[in-house]
Amino acid sequence: MRRRPRRRRRPRSSRLSGSSTTTRTSTSASGTRRTSTVGSCSEPHRQRALRAPHGPQRSSAFGASNTRPAAPPAVRIARGAAAGRCRFRAGGRQVRRCRARRHRLYSRPPMTTRFLTLVALVIGCTALAPGGIGAQAPGSPLVHVDVSVVDDAGVPVRGLGPDDFELAVDGAPVRPAGFSPIDLALPDPAVTATPAPGLLAPRHVPFDVERNDDLIDRYVVLVLDDIRPAGDDAAGAWMASTGLDVARAVVERLTPADRGAIFFTWLGRRQGLTGDRARLLAALDGFAVRPVTPDQCGPAGCLVDTLQGAADILPGTPPQRKIVLYISGGTPVPSLPVPAAGAAAATAVERVYASLQRANAVVYSITPPGVVAAAPNGAVPLTEATGGRAMVGTVTGAQVDALFRETSAYYLLSLPIGGADGGFRPIDIRVKRPGEHVRVRPGVFTVTEPAPPATLSPLEAALVAPHTGATLPLGVTAAVFAAPDGREAVVSVVAAVTGAAASGAKSWQAEVATTAFDLEWRPRASHRQTIEVTPRPGAPTLTIDVISALGLLPGRYELRVAADSSGRTGSVFVDLDVPDFRTAPLAASGVVITTLPVPYTASERLAAVLPVTPTTRRAFRAGESAEAFVRFYQVSGDRLRDVDVSLRIADTRGEGIIQGTEVLPAAQFTETGFTDWRFVLPLDRLTPGEYLLTITARVDGATEVRHVRFGVVR
């Protein structure tokens, strides 16, 4: 009997290090100490120099300059490896650059005004508070609950105040300790619509630097039922047509400022939270229904198990409503028997409910006619229990729009509920005005964020957590390059860590760990380092780039980066595709942005493939010098061909204000089949605002496209 395939498991602490590790400590002439630990989990680690000629290198013909920017003065780093140099000068200029990196550009008109506002009007670098909506901070008597109010037509009601509600906890009337109306902007068709040819704008493309403190508009997790019950061919047919069309319609309404994820109840290509619609659509393209019998699922059932995983990846912060949309052709959502007062979350469905509450997630379901959740006495469907609803029958684009509209306008109420024992507390919330209806949970578990195992350090706990943490600001970008001596690729990983010295201290420390997990949650490569930064007087807060390199075989990975500094931790999860450079007729590395066009020699592995020092910076001032670097590859041993490369810089309207083409002759490629391409960003020629750099390479029908969003500030 065929059993259910093993589902991707979260990494465990025992898996964080490789089968072998190498620790290196070096001291420079200036006294800088760097400590680095590298692990290779697929084979014994080889700490060696991968030296190879970088091949012909020249600036691009597109208005490039031969001027090389001088390296800025480095902040003293007492300990650390791959920590690099501080990219910022001392004084107020440095702090402003730090702010520009945290508060990036978001796709809401007017773009230029919003860009300058986010960059310039910054109060300070503050971290998000722990705990989330529906979660209770340790020792706190408050639990936050999201409430939807709709009229008879199902349209959200706005403009209510705390006096318009009647609240009761455990049957006793209470007054809200806090009240916040939430009214999110609906998806802008100008952003979600597929742009016309030649009008691709920054708002259509996600950032290549993923941050844990980004301002996310909405979270949407799609759960698709790819199980075909025995003898029910109609369910599979409905999912393969109508169900899949609805899922695509939802994805097409997401913007780069949103985060979407795809889950399957059996064996689909899962996609974690991402702002890249192309990845979400690729996951949907792999959908296929499969015959499955109930005994092939676990004790809790495939659907409940999948809903638990969907709830776990949603962060409790930022405090906003998240959407879990379940689409099935034959299986309704499970029902929740409303627990008794004081009862703990004991059943699998109750634990899913508690996790959805922690993440402030509402469940919607879309099913064909006749597929309705059974609700025995004392039970309610999980949709209704979380404040969502079931959509049965034909679902049109207008109804998908209604789903976004319903989840964009709601109220957050803070209820005085004492204790944090995990027990269930019944709540009753009503609105006083006639003709208006409340959608709210029947009660809350007084839960906190699950405590990590005591055997894990804060850094390890952040690395293996089901969702990212944001108490320490962190940004990550990665680029993949072919290794000069084998099938294994080299991945450049740059983490932007923002830290500040404690009161009276002269320096601050941070520990940064990077691990790549494959689709079976097996760690394949890791890197760990400690840095100590001594800022210059008058500049206590610094954002520095911590650089590392991993060796990975071709495949799909989830790259997890975590940092810990003075008890604050942060983490970022990045999807990573490593191509097989040896077989592709044309391949390209990721785009690397640099302000220091010399190799990063602290990492021998990285210096062997990358002749520049990468940075996470994407906002620059006119007069600065910044370059884009890409390495192109052709199959070695085959007849090398000329490669056509086009470049386009588009403004917020999608108009190409700088464009050009050039040919990379075959003779420019090395014997191993690669050549480097550089382009100096024309910052002096651009007005303040946001821009999209698009690089396209073509040869014999093969095409490689790379995008980078960047900005120019005053």
Secondary structure, DSSP 8 states (H G I E B T S, - for coil): ------------GGGSS-SEEEEEEEE-TT--EEEEEEEESSS---------------B-TTT------------EESS-SS-----S-SSHHHHHHHHHHHS---S-SSHHHHHHHHHH---------SS-TT---TT--EEEEEEEEEETTS-B-----GGGEEEEETTEEE--SEEEEEE-----HHHHS---TT---GGGS--SSEETT-----EEEEEE--EE-TT-HHHHHHIIIIIHHHHHHHHTT--TTSEEEEEESSS---EEEES-HHHHHHHHHT---EE--GGGS-TT-HHHHHHHHHHHTS-S-S-S-EEEEEE-SS----EEE---TT----SHHHHHHHHHHHTTEEEEEEE-TT------TTEEEHHHHTT--EEES---HHHHHHHHHHTTEEEEEEEE----S--EEEEEEEESSTTEEEE--SEEE--------TTS-HHHHHHHSSS--BSS-EEEEEEEEE-TTSS-EEEEEEEEEEEE--TT-S-EEEEEEEEEE-TTS-EEEEEEEEEEEE--TT--EEEEEEEEEEEE-SEEEEEEEEEEETTEEEEEEEEEEE--TTT-SSEE---EEEEE-S--TT-HHHHTT-SSEE----EEETT---EEEEEEE--TTS----EEEEEEEE-TT--EEEEEEEEE-GGGS-TTSEEEEEEE--GGGS-SEEEEEEEEEEETTEEEEEEEEEEEE-
